[in-house]
Amino acid sequence: MANAASGMAVHDDCKLTFLELKTKRTHRFIVFKIEEKQKQVVVEKVGEPTQSYEDFAESLPADECRYAVYDFDFVTEENCQKSRIFFIAWSPDTARVRSKMIYASSKDRFKRELDGIQIELQATDPTEMELDVIKSRAN
């Protein structure tokens, strides 16, 4: 079903891969890309559960927009093991204006397809999604 605002559809793989991350924890992160020619959001890259946050951050292109989901594990002050699912809208300043507009107009609709996102981050440069930012938002 295409989004009226941007005309973007969401490929079934996006929802299935997200469900695997959320329920089976078979992935640490997922990077999604909008295929402009097909007018749909597709899975570009999936991270193994053993991969680090640095691996995830490095998988985002420096000058192109992406959506990403990251499963962040942490320990609370009460020493409880917890996990939060982050949705990150990566829109670097160096990306094409058209690309930024397409990603911005499709974001809410795409995010609604992924049931179970707990925290959303908008990042235009790597410092806005550093591990310290993730940790502070998770608590």
TORDREN-200559 format. One record per atom (N, C-alpha, C): chain; residue number from 0; residue in one letter; atom name; x, y, z. Coordinates in steps of 0.05 Angstrom, whole numbers, plus 5000, padded with zeros to 4 digits. Example, Ala and Ser with C-alpha at 12.3 -4.5 7.8 and 13.67 -1.06 7.14 Angstrom:
2
+------+-----+------+------+------+-------+------+
: unit : pos : code : site : east : north :   up :
+------+-----+------+------+------+-------+------+
:    A :   0 :    A :    N : 5264 :  4886 : 5156 :
:    A :   0 :    A :   CA : 5246 :  4910 : 5156 :
:    A :   0 :    A :    C : 5264 :  4934 : 5156 :
:    A :   1 :    S :    N : 5257 :  4955 : 5142 :
:    A :   1 :    S :   CA : 5273 :  4979 : 5143 :
:    A :   1 :    S :    C : 5258 :  5001 : 5157 :
+------+-----+------+------+------+-------+------+
***
This chain:
139
+------+-----+------+------+------+-------+------+
: unit : pos : code : site : east : north :   up :
+------+-----+------+------+------+-------+------+
:    A :   0 :    M :    N : 5017 :  4976 : 5000 :
:    A :   0 :    M :   CA : 5000 :  5000 : 5000 :
:    A :   0 :    M :    C : 5018 :  5025 : 5000 :
:    A :   1 :    A :    N : 5017 :  5040 : 4979 :
:    A :   1 :    A :   CA : 5034 :  5064 : 4977 :
:    A :   1 :    A :    C : 5025 :  5086 : 4995 :
:    A :   2 :    N :    N : 5043 :  5101 : 5004 :
:    A :   2 :    N :   CA : 5038 :  5125 : 5021 :
:    A :   2 :    N :    C : 5028 :  5148 : 5004 :
:    A :   3 :    A :    N : 5006 :  5159 : 5011 :
:    A :   3 :    A :   CA : 4995 :  5181 : 4995 :
:    A :   3 :    A :    C : 5013 :  5205 : 4993 :
:    A :   4 :    A :    N : 5027 :  5211 : 5015 :
:    A :   4 :    A :   CA : 5045 :  5235 : 5016 :
:    A :   4 :    A :    C : 5069 :  5232 : 4997 :
:    A :   5 :    S :    N : 5081 :  5208 : 4997 :
:    A :   5 :    S :   CA : 5105 :  5205 : 4981 :
:    A :   5 :    S :    C : 5103 :  5183 : 4960 :
:    A :   6 :    G :    N : 5082 :  5167 : 4961 :
:    A :   6 :    G :   CA : 5079 :  5146 : 4941 :
:    A :   6 :    G :    C : 5097 :  5122 : 4947 :
:    A :   7 :    M :    N : 5107 :  5119 : 4971 :
:    A :   7 :    M :   CA : 5125 :  5097 : 4978 :
:    A :   7 :    M :    C : 5110 :  5074 : 4990 :
:    A :   8 :    A :    N : 5116 :  5050 : 4980 :
:    A :   8 :    A :   CA : 5105 :  5026 : 4991 :
:    A :   8 :    A :    C : 5126 :  5014 : 5010 :
:    A :   9 :    V :    N : 5118 :  4996 : 5027 :
:    A :   9 :    V :   CA : 5137 :  4983 : 5046 :
:    A :   9 :    V :    C : 5138 :  4954 : 5038 :
:    A :  10 :    H :    N : 5162 :  4945 : 5030 :
:    A :  10 :    H :   CA : 5166 :  4917 : 5022 :
:    A :  10 :    H :    C : 5161 :  4899 : 5046 :
:    A :  11 :    D :    N : 5148 :  4875 : 5042 :
:    A :  11 :    D :   CA : 5142 :  4857 : 5063 :
:    A :  11 :    D :    C : 5167 :  4848 : 5079 :
:    A :  12 :    D :    N : 5190 :  4846 : 5066 :
:    A :  12 :    D :   CA : 5214 :  4839 : 5080 :
:    A :  12 :    D :    C : 5220 :  4858 : 5103 :
:    A :  13 :    C :    N : 5213 :  4884 : 5100 :
:    A :  13 :    C :   CA : 5218 :  4903 : 5121 :
:    A :  13 :    C :    C : 5204 :  4895 : 5146 :
:    A :  14 :    K :    N : 5178 :  4888 : 5144 :
:    A :  14 :    K :   CA : 5163 :  4881 : 5167 :
:    A :  14 :    K :    C : 5172 :  4854 : 5179 :
:    A :  15 :    L :    N : 5177 :  4835 : 5161 :
:    A :  15 :    L :   CA : 5186 :  4808 : 5170 :
:    A :  15 :    L :    C : 5213 :  4810 : 5185 :
:    A :  16 :    T :    N : 5232 :  4824 : 5173 :
:    A :  16 :    T :   CA : 5258 :  4827 : 5186 :
:    A :  16 :    T :    C : 5256 :  4841 : 5213 :
:    A :  17 :    F :    N : 5239 :  4862 : 5214 :
:    A :  17 :    F :   CA : 5236 :  4876 : 5239 :
:    A :  17 :    F :    C : 5223 :  4858 : 5260 :
:    A :  18 :    L :    N : 5204 :  4841 : 5252 :
:    A :  18 :    L :   CA : 5191 :  4822 : 5270 :
:    A :  18 :    L :    C : 5212 :  4803 : 5282 :
:    A :  19 :    E :    N : 5230 :  4794 : 5264 :
:    A :  19 :    E :   CA : 5252 :  4776 : 5274 :
:    A :  19 :    E :    C : 5270 :  4790 : 5294 :
:    A :  20 :    L :    N : 5276 :  4815 : 5289 :
:    A :  20 :    L :   CA : 5292 :  4830 : 5308 :
:    A :  20 :    L :    C : 5277 :  4833 : 5335 :
:    A :  21 :    K :    N : 5252 :  4840 : 5333 :
:    A :  21 :    K :   CA : 5236 :  4845 : 5357 :
:    A :  21 :    K :    C : 5230 :  4820 : 5373 :
:    A :  22 :    T :    N : 5222 :  4799 : 5360 :
:    A :  22 :    T :   CA : 5213 :  4775 : 5375 :
:    A :  22 :    T :    C : 5235 :  4754 : 5379 :
:    A :  23 :    K :    N : 5250 :  4749 : 5358 :
:    A :  23 :    K :   CA : 5270 :  4727 : 5361 :
:    A :  23 :    K :    C : 5298 :  4738 : 5367 :
:    A :  24 :    R :    N : 5301 :  4765 : 5364 :
:    A :  24 :    R :   CA : 5327 :  4777 : 5369 :
:    A :  24 :    R :    C : 5349 :  4765 : 5352 :
:    A :  25 :    T :    N : 5343 :  4759 : 5327 :
:    A :  25 :    T :   CA : 5362 :  4747 : 5308 :
:    A :  25 :    T :    C : 5379 :  4768 : 5294 :
:    A :  26 :    H :    N : 5373 :  4794 : 5299 :
:    A :  26 :    H :   CA : 5388 :  4815 : 5287 :
:    A :  26 :    H :    C : 5394 :  4837 : 5308 :
:    A :  27 :    R :    N : 5417 :  4850 : 5305 :
:    A :  27 :    R :   CA : 5423 :  4873 : 5323 :
:    A :  27 :    R :    C : 5411 :  4899 : 5311 :
:    A :  28 :    F :    N : 5413 :  4901 : 5284 :
:    A :  28 :    F :   CA : 5403 :  4925 : 5271 :
:    A :  28 :    F :    C : 5393 :  4919 : 5243 :
:    A :  29 :    I :    N : 5377 :  4937 : 5232 :
:    A :  29 :    I :   CA : 5368 :  4935 : 5204 :
:    A :  29 :    I :    C : 5371 :  4963 : 5192 :
:    A :  30 :    V :    N : 5382 :  4964 : 5169 :
:    A :  30 :    V :   CA : 5384 :  4990 : 5154 :
:    A :  30 :    V :    C : 5364 :  4988 : 5130 :
:    A :  31 :    F :    N : 5347 :  5007 : 5128 :
:    A :  31 :    F :   CA : 5327 :  5008 : 5107 :
:    A :  31 :    F :    C : 5333 :  5030 : 5087 :
:    A :  32 :    K :    N : 5328 :  5024 : 5062 :
:    A :  32 :    K :   CA : 5334 :  5044 : 5040 :
:    A :  32 :    K :    C : 5308 :  5047 : 5024 :
:    A :  33 :    I :    N : 5304 :  5072 : 5014 :
:    A :  33 :    I :   CA : 5282 :  5076 : 4996 :
:    A :  33 :    I :    C : 5292 :  5072 : 4967 :
:    A :  34 :    E :    N : 5280 :  5054 : 4953 :
:    A :  34 :    E :   CA : 5286 :  5049 : 4925 :
:    A :  34 :    E :    C : 5268 :  5068 : 4909 :
:    A :  35 :    E :    N : 5279 :  5090 : 4900 :
:    A :  35 :    E :   CA : 5262 :  5110 : 4887 :
:    A :  35 :    E :    C : 5249 :  5100 : 4861 :
:    A :  36 :    K :    N : 5263 :  5084 : 4846 :
:    A :  36 :    K :   CA : 5252 :  5074 : 4821 :
:    A :  36 :    K :    C : 5228 :  5055 : 4826 :
:    A :  37 :    Q :    N : 5230 :  5038 : 4846 :
:    A :  37 :    Q :   CA : 5208 :  5020 : 4853 :
:    A :  37 :    Q :    C : 5188 :  5033 : 4871 :
:    A :  38 :    K :    N : 5195 :  5056 : 4881 :
:    A :  38 :    K :   CA : 5177 :  5071 : 4900 :
:    A :  38 :    K :    C : 5170 :  5054 : 4924 :
:    A :  39 :    Q :    N : 5191 :  5041 : 4936 :
:    A :  39 :    Q :   CA : 5186 :  5026 : 4961 :
:    A :  39 :    Q :    C : 5210 :  5026 : 4979 :
:    A :  40 :    V :    N : 5204 :  5020 : 5005 :
:    A :  40 :    V :   CA : 5225 :  5018 : 5025 :
:    A :  40 :    V :    C : 5233 :  4988 : 5026 :
:    A :  41 :    V :    N : 5260 :  4983 : 5025 :
:    A :  41 :    V :   CA : 5270 :  4956 : 5025 :
:    A :  41 :    V :    C : 5291 :  4953 : 5046 :
:    A :  42 :    V :    N : 5298 :  4928 : 5054 :
:    A :  42 :    V :   CA : 5319 :  4923 : 5073 :
:    A :  42 :    V :    C : 5346 :  4924 : 5058 :
:    A :  43 :    E :    N : 5364 :  4941 : 5067 :
:    A :  43 :    E :   CA : 5390 :  4944 : 5054 :
:    A :  43 :    E :    C : 5411 :  4927 : 5068 :
:    A :  44 :    K :    N : 5410 :  4926 : 5095 :
:    A :  44 :    K :   CA : 5431 :  4912 : 5110 :
:    A :  44 :    K :    C : 5420 :  4903 : 5137 :
:    A :  45 :    V :    N : 5429 :  4879 : 5145 :
:    A :  45 :    V :   CA : 5421 :  4868 : 5171 :
:    A :  45 :    V :    C : 5446 :  4862 : 5187 :
:    A :  46 :    G :    N : 5445 :  4870 : 5212 :
:    A :  46 :    G :   CA : 5468 :  4865 : 5230 :
:    A :  46 :    G :    C : 5464 :  4840 : 5247 :
:    A :  47 :    E :    N : 5485 :  4824 : 5250 :
:    A :  47 :    E :   CA : 5485 :  4801 : 5267 :
:    A :  47 :    E :    C : 5482 :  4809 : 5296 :
:    A :  48 :    P :    N : 5470 :  4792 : 5313 :
:    A :  48 :    P :   CA : 5467 :  4799 : 5342 :
:    A :  48 :    P :    C : 5493 :  4805 : 5355 :
:    A :  49 :    T :    N : 5515 :  4795 : 5345 :
:    A :  49 :    T :   CA : 5542 :  4800 : 5358 :
:    A :  49 :    T :    C : 5554 :  4826 : 5350 :
:    A :  50 :    Q :    N : 5543 :  4840 : 5329 :
:    A :  50 :    Q :   CA : 5555 :  4864 : 5320 :
:    A :  50 :    Q :    C : 5551 :  4887 : 5340 :
:    A :  51 :    S :    N : 5570 :  4906 : 5339 :
:    A :  51 :    S :   CA : 5569 :  4928 : 5359 :
:    A :  51 :    S :    C : 5554 :  4952 : 5348 :
:    A :  52 :    Y :    N : 5551 :  4972 : 5365 :
:    A :  52 :    Y :   CA : 5538 :  4997 : 5357 :
:    A :  52 :    Y :    C : 5556 :  5011 : 5336 :
:    A :  53 :    E :    N : 5582 :  5009 : 5339 :
:    A :  53 :    E :   CA : 5600 :  5021 : 5319 :
:    A :  53 :    E :    C : 5596 :  5008 : 5292 :
:    A :  54 :    D :    N : 5593 :  4982 : 5291 :
:    A :  54 :    D :   CA : 5587 :  4968 : 5265 :
:    A :  54 :    D :    C : 5562 :  4980 : 5252 :
:    A :  55 :    F :    N : 5542 :  4984 : 5269 :
:    A :  55 :    F :   CA : 5517 :  4995 : 5260 :
:    A :  55 :    F :    C : 5521 :  5023 : 5249 :
:    A :  56 :    A :    N : 5534 :  5041 : 5264 :
:    A :  56 :    A :   CA : 5538 :  5068 : 5256 :
:    A :  56 :    A :    C : 5554 :  5070 : 5230 :
:    A :  57 :    E :    N : 5574 :  5052 : 5227 :
:    A :  57 :    E :   CA : 5590 :  5051 : 5202 :
:    A :  57 :    E :    C : 5574 :  5041 : 5178 :
:    A :  58 :    S :    N : 5552 :  5028 : 5182 :
:    A :  58 :    S :   CA : 5537 :  5017 : 5160 :
:    A :  58 :    S :    C : 5519 :  5038 : 5147 :
:    A :  59 :    L :    N : 5517 :  5062 : 5160 :
:    A :  59 :    L :   CA : 5501 :  5083 : 5149 :
:    A :  59 :    L :    C : 5518 :  5100 : 5130 :
:    A :  60 :    P :    N : 5509 :  5105 : 5105 :
:    A :  60 :    P :   CA : 5525 :  5120 : 5086 :
:    A :  60 :    P :    C : 5528 :  5149 : 5095 :
:    A :  61 :    A :    N : 5552 :  5160 : 5090 :
:    A :  61 :    A :   CA : 5558 :  5187 : 5099 :
:    A :  61 :    A :    C : 5542 :  5209 : 5085 :
:    A :  62 :    D :    N : 5533 :  5204 : 5061 :
:    A :  62 :    D :   CA : 5519 :  5225 : 5046 :
:    A :  62 :    D :    C : 5493 :  5216 : 5033 :
:    A :  63 :    E :    N : 5480 :  5196 : 5045 :
:    A :  63 :    E :   CA : 5454 :  5187 : 5036 :
:    A :  63 :    E :    C : 5436 :  5182 : 5060 :
:    A :  64 :    C :    N : 5410 :  5187 : 5056 :
:    A :  64 :    C :   CA : 5390 :  5183 : 5077 :
:    A :  64 :    C :    C : 5384 :  5153 : 5080 :
:    A :  65 :    R :    N : 5377 :  5145 : 5104 :
:    A :  65 :    R :   CA : 5368 :  5117 : 5110 :
:    A :  65 :    R :    C : 5350 :  5118 : 5134 :
:    A :  66 :    Y :    N : 5334 :  5097 : 5136 :
:    A :  66 :    Y :   CA : 5320 :  5091 : 5161 :
:    A :  66 :    Y :    C : 5335 :  5068 : 5174 :
:    A :  67 :    A :    N : 5336 :  5067 : 5200 :
:    A :  67 :    A :   CA : 5349 :  5045 : 5213 :
:    A :  67 :    A :    C : 5335 :  5038 : 5239 :
:    A :  68 :    V :    N : 5337 :  5013 : 5247 :
:    A :  68 :    V :   CA : 5326 :  5003 : 5272 :
:    A :  68 :    V :    C : 5350 :  4990 : 5287 :
:    A :  69 :    Y :    N : 5353 :  4997 : 5312 :
:    A :  69 :    Y :   CA : 5375 :  4986 : 5328 :
:    A :  69 :    Y :    C : 5364 :  4975 : 5354 :
:    A :  70 :    D :    N : 5371 :  4950 : 5361 :
:    A :  70 :    D :   CA : 5362 :  4938 : 5385 :
:    A :  70 :    D :    C : 5384 :  4942 : 5406 :
:    A :  71 :    F :    N : 5379 :  4960 : 5425 :
:    A :  71 :    F :   CA : 5399 :  4968 : 5444 :
:    A :  71 :    F :    C : 5395 :  4954 : 5471 :
:    A :  72 :    D :    N : 5415 :  4939 : 5479 :
:    A :  72 :    D :   CA : 5415 :  4926 : 5505 :
:    A :  72 :    D :    C : 5430 :  4942 : 5526 :
:    A :  73 :    F :    N : 5419 :  4944 : 5550 :
:    A :  73 :    F :   CA : 5432 :  4960 : 5570 :
:    A :  73 :    F :    C : 5424 :  4949 : 5598 :
:    A :  74 :    V :    N : 5439 :  4959 : 5618 :
:    A :  74 :    V :   CA : 5433 :  4951 : 5646 :
:    A :  74 :    V :    C : 5424 :  4976 : 5661 :
:    A :  75 :    T :    N : 5402 :  4974 : 5674 :
:    A :  75 :    T :   CA : 5391 :  4998 : 5689 :
:    A :  75 :    T :    C : 5407 :  5002 : 5715 :
:    A :  76 :    E :    N : 5401 :  5025 : 5728 :
:    A :  76 :    E :   CA : 5414 :  5031 : 5754 :
:    A :  76 :    E :    C : 5407 :  5010 : 5775 :
:    A :  77 :    E :    N : 5384 :  4997 : 5771 :
:    A :  77 :    E :   CA : 5375 :  4976 : 5790 :
:    A :  77 :    E :    C : 5387 :  4949 : 5781 :
:    A :  78 :    N :    N : 5406 :  4949 : 5762 :
:    A :  78 :    N :   CA : 5420 :  4926 : 5753 :
:    A :  78 :    N :    C : 5402 :  4906 : 5738 :
:    A :  79 :    C :    N : 5382 :  4917 : 5724 :
:    A :  79 :    C :   CA : 5364 :  4900 : 5708 :
:    A :  79 :    C :    C : 5373 :  4901 : 5678 :
:    A :  80 :    Q :    N : 5373 :  4878 : 5665 :
:    A :  80 :    Q :   CA : 5380 :  4877 : 5637 :
:    A :  80 :    Q :    C : 5355 :  4885 : 5621 :
:    A :  81 :    K :    N : 5358 :  4906 : 5604 :
:    A :  81 :    K :   CA : 5336 :  4915 : 5588 :
:    A :  81 :    K :    C : 5344 :  4919 : 5559 :
:    A :  82 :    S :    N : 5324 :  4923 : 5543 :
:    A :  82 :    S :   CA : 5329 :  4928 : 5514 :
:    A :  82 :    S :    C : 5309 :  4948 : 5504 :
:    A :  83 :    R :    N : 5318 :  4966 : 5487 :
:    A :  83 :    R :   CA : 5301 :  4986 : 5474 :
:    A :  83 :    R :    C : 5305 :  4984 : 5444 :
:    A :  84 :    I :    N : 5283 :  4986 : 5429 :
:    A :  84 :    I :   CA : 5285 :  4987 : 5400 :
:    A :  84 :    I :    C : 5284 :  5016 : 5391 :
:    A :  85 :    F :    N : 5306 :  5024 : 5379 :
:    A :  85 :    F :   CA : 5308 :  5052 : 5368 :
:    A :  85 :    F :    C : 5301 :  5052 : 5339 :
:    A :  86 :    F :    N : 5287 :  5073 : 5331 :
:    A :  86 :    F :   CA : 5283 :  5079 : 5302 :
:    A :  86 :    F :    C : 5300 :  5104 : 5297 :
:    A :  87 :    I :    N : 5318 :  5102 : 5278 :
:    A :  87 :    I :   CA : 5335 :  5125 : 5272 :
:    A :  87 :    I :    C : 5330 :  5134 : 5243 :
:    A :  88 :    A :    N : 5322 :  5159 : 5241 :
:    A :  88 :    A :   CA : 5319 :  5171 : 5214 :
:    A :  88 :    A :    C : 5345 :  5186 : 5208 :
:    A :  89 :    W :    N : 5362 :  5174 : 5191 :
:    A :  89 :    W :   CA : 5388 :  5184 : 5184 :
:    A :  89 :    W :    C : 5385 :  5202 : 5160 :
:    A :  90 :    S :    N : 5390 :  5228 : 5163 :
:    A :  90 :    S :   CA : 5387 :  5247 : 5141 :
:    A :  90 :    S :    C : 5411 :  5267 : 5142 :
:    A :  91 :    P :    N : 5434 :  5258 : 5133 :
:    A :  91 :    P :   CA : 5458 :  5275 : 5135 :
:    A :  91 :    P :    C : 5455 :  5301 : 5119 :
:    A :  92 :    D :    N : 5468 :  5322 : 5129 :
:    A :  92 :    D :   CA : 5467 :  5348 : 5115 :
:    A :  92 :    D :    C : 5476 :  5347 : 5086 :
:    A :  93 :    T :    N : 5494 :  5327 : 5081 :
:    A :  93 :    T :   CA : 5506 :  5325 : 5054 :
:    A :  93 :    T :    C : 5489 :  5310 : 5034 :
:    A :  94 :    A :    N : 5467 :  5299 : 5043 :
:    A :  94 :    A :   CA : 5449 :  5284 : 5025 :
:    A :  94 :    A :    C : 5435 :  5303 : 5006 :
:    A :  95 :    R :    N : 5425 :  5292 : 4984 :
:    A :  95 :    R :   CA : 5411 :  5308 : 4964 :
:    A :  95 :    R :    C : 5384 :  5318 : 4976 :
:    A :  96 :    V :    N : 5376 :  5342 : 4970 :
:    A :  96 :    V :   CA : 5352 :  5354 : 4980 :
:    A :  96 :    V :    C : 5328 :  5336 : 4974 :
:    A :  97 :    R :    N : 5326 :  5327 : 4949 :
:    A :  97 :    R :   CA : 5304 :  5310 : 4941 :
:    A :  97 :    R :    C : 5302 :  5285 : 4959 :
:    A :  98 :    S :    N : 5325 :  5273 : 4964 :
:    A :  98 :    S :   CA : 5326 :  5249 : 4980 :
:    A :  98 :    S :    C : 5316 :  5255 : 5009 :
:    A :  99 :    K :    N : 5325 :  5277 : 5020 :
:    A :  99 :    K :   CA : 5317 :  5285 : 5047 :
:    A :  99 :    K :    C : 5287 :  5289 : 5048 :
:    A : 100 :    M :    N : 5276 :  5301 : 5027 :
:    A : 100 :    M :   CA : 5247 :  5306 : 5027 :
:    A : 100 :    M :    C : 5231 :  5280 : 5025 :
:    A : 101 :    I :    N : 5241 :  5261 : 5008 :
:    A : 101 :    I :   CA : 5227 :  5236 : 5006 :
:    A : 101 :    I :    C : 5227 :  5220 : 5032 :
:    A : 102 :    Y :    N : 5251 :  5219 : 5045 :
:    A : 102 :    Y :   CA : 5253 :  5205 : 5070 :
:    A : 102 :    Y :    C : 5236 :  5218 : 5092 :
:    A : 103 :    A :    N : 5236 :  5245 : 5092 :
:    A : 103 :    A :   CA : 5220 :  5259 : 5113 :
:    A : 103 :    A :    C : 5190 :  5254 : 5109 :
:    A : 104 :    S :    N : 5181 :  5255 : 5084 :
:    A : 104 :    S :   CA : 5152 :  5252 : 5079 :
:    A : 104 :    S :    C : 5143 :  5223 : 5082 :
:    A : 105 :    S :    N : 5161 :  5204 : 5081 :
:    A : 105 :    S :   CA : 5153 :  5175 : 5084 :
:    A : 105 :    S :    C : 5157 :  5164 : 5112 :
:    A : 106 :    K :    N : 5171 :  5179 : 5129 :
:    A : 106 :    K :   CA : 5180 :  5168 : 5154 :
:    A : 106 :    K :    C : 5157 :  5159 : 5172 :
:    A : 107 :    D :    N : 5137 :  5176 : 5177 :
:    A : 107 :    D :   CA : 5116 :  5168 : 5196 :
:    A : 107 :    D :    C : 5100 :  5144 : 5187 :
:    A : 108 :    R :    N : 5094 :  5143 : 5161 :
:    A : 108 :    R :   CA : 5080 :  5120 : 5151 :
:    A : 108 :    R :    C : 5097 :  5094 : 5153 :
:    A : 109 :    F :    N : 5122 :  5096 : 5147 :
:    A : 109 :    F :   CA : 5140 :  5073 : 5149 :
:    A : 109 :    F :    C : 5142 :  5064 : 5178 :
:    A : 110 :    K :    N : 5146 :  5083 : 5196 :
:    A : 110 :    K :   CA : 5149 :  5077 : 5224 :
:    A : 110 :    K :    C : 5124 :  5062 : 5235 :
:    A : 111 :    R :    N : 5101 :  5070 : 5226 :
:    A : 111 :    R :   CA : 5076 :  5057 : 5235 :
:    A : 111 :    R :    C : 5075 :  5028 : 5227 :
:    A : 112 :    E :    N : 5088 :  5021 : 5205 :
:    A : 112 :    E :   CA : 5089 :  4993 : 5196 :
:    A : 112 :    E :    C : 5105 :  4975 : 5215 :
:    A : 113 :    L :    N : 5124 :  4987 : 5229 :
:    A : 113 :    L :   CA : 5141 :  4972 : 5247 :
:    A : 113 :    L :    C : 5131 :  4975 : 5275 :
:    A : 114 :    D :    N : 5114 :  4956 : 5283 :
:    A : 114 :    D :   CA : 5101 :  4957 : 5309 :
:    A : 114 :    D :    C : 5120 :  4948 : 5331 :
:    A : 115 :    G :    N : 5126 :  4965 : 5350 :
:    A : 115 :    G :   CA : 5144 :  4958 : 5372 :
:    A : 115 :    G :    C : 5168 :  4977 : 5375 :
:    A : 116 :    I :    N : 5169 :  4998 : 5360 :
:    A : 116 :    I :   CA : 5190 :  5017 : 5363 :
:    A : 116 :    I :    C : 5185 :  5033 : 5388 :
:    A : 117 :    Q :    N : 5206 :  5036 : 5404 :
:    A : 117 :    Q :   CA : 5203 :  5049 : 5430 :
:    A : 117 :    Q :    C : 5214 :  5078 : 5431 :
:    A : 118 :    I :    N : 5235 :  5083 : 5416 :
:    A : 118 :    I :   CA : 5248 :  5109 : 5417 :
:    A : 118 :    I :    C : 5255 :  5117 : 5388 :
:    A : 119 :    E :    N : 5250 :  5142 : 5382 :
:    A : 119 :    E :   CA : 5257 :  5152 : 5355 :
:    A : 119 :    E :    C : 5279 :  5173 : 5358 :
:    A : 120 :    L :    N : 5298 :  5172 : 5339 :
:    A : 120 :    L :   CA : 5319 :  5192 : 5338 :
:    A : 120 :    L :    C : 5320 :  5203 : 5309 :
:    A : 121 :    Q :    N : 5325 :  5228 : 5307 :
:    A : 121 :    Q :   CA : 5329 :  5241 : 5281 :
:    A : 121 :    Q :    C : 5358 :  5250 : 5281 :
:    A : 122 :    A :    N : 5374 :  5241 : 5262 :
:    A : 122 :    A :   CA : 5403 :  5248 : 5262 :
:    A : 122 :    A :    C : 5411 :  5260 : 5235 :
:    A : 123 :    T :    N : 5425 :  5282 : 5236 :
:    A : 123 :    T :   CA : 5436 :  5294 : 5211 :
:    A : 123 :    T :    C : 5466 :  5292 : 5210 :
:    A : 124 :    D :    N : 5478 :  5285 : 5232 :
:    A : 124 :    D :   CA : 5507 :  5279 : 5232 :
:    A : 124 :    D :    C : 5513 :  5259 : 5254 :
:    A : 125 :    P :    N : 5535 :  5244 : 5251 :
:    A : 125 :    P :   CA : 5541 :  5222 : 5270 :
:    A : 125 :    P :    C : 5540 :  5229 : 5300 :
:    A : 126 :    T :    N : 5547 :  5254 : 5307 :
:    A : 126 :    T :   CA : 5547 :  5261 : 5335 :
:    A : 126 :    T :    C : 5519 :  5261 : 5347 :
:    A : 127 :    E :    N : 5498 :  5263 : 5330 :
:    A : 127 :    E :   CA : 5471 :  5263 : 5341 :
:    A : 127 :    E :    C : 5460 :  5235 : 5347 :
:    A : 128 :    M :    N : 5476 :  5215 : 5340 :
:    A : 128 :    M :   CA : 5468 :  5187 : 5346 :
:    A : 128 :    M :    C : 5491 :  5171 : 5358 :
:    A : 129 :    E :    N : 5509 :  5185 : 5372 :
:    A : 129 :    E :   CA : 5531 :  5171 : 5386 :
:    A : 129 :    E :    C : 5519 :  5153 : 5408 :
:    A : 130 :    L :    N : 5536 :  5134 : 5417 :
:    A : 130 :    L :   CA : 5527 :  5115 : 5437 :
:    A : 130 :    L :    C : 5517 :  5129 : 5463 :
:    A : 131 :    D :    N : 5530 :  5152 : 5470 :
:    A : 131 :    D :   CA : 5522 :  5167 : 5494 :
:    A : 131 :    D :    C : 5493 :  5177 : 5491 :
:    A : 132 :    V :    N : 5486 :  5186 : 5467 :
:    A : 132 :    V :   CA : 5459 :  5196 : 5462 :
:    A : 132 :    V :    C : 5439 :  5172 : 5465 :
:    A : 133 :    I :    N : 5446 :  5150 : 5453 :
:    A : 133 :    I :   CA : 5429 :  5126 : 5454 :
:    A : 133 :    I :    C : 5425 :  5118 : 5484 :
:    A : 134 :    K :    N : 5447 :  5117 : 5499 :
:    A : 134 :    K :   CA : 5445 :  5109 : 5527 :
:    A : 134 :    K :    C : 5427 :  5128 : 5543 :
:    A : 135 :    S :    N : 5431 :  5154 : 5539 :
:    A : 135 :    S :   CA : 5414 :  5173 : 5554 :
:    A : 135 :    S :    C : 5385 :  5171 : 5546 :
:    A : 136 :    R :    N : 5379 :  5166 : 5521 :
:    A : 136 :    R :   CA : 5351 :  5164 : 5513 :
:    A : 136 :    R :    C : 5338 :  5137 : 5522 :
:    A : 137 :    A :    N : 5354 :  5117 : 5525 :
:    A : 137 :    A :   CA : 5344 :  5090 : 5533 :
:    A : 137 :    A :    C : 5334 :  5090 : 5562 :
:    A : 138 :    N :    N : 5347 :  5105 : 5579 :
:    A : 138 :    N :   CA : 5340 :  5104 : 5608 :
:    A : 138 :    N :    C : 5315 :  5120 : 5614 :
+------+-----+------+------+------+-------+------+
***
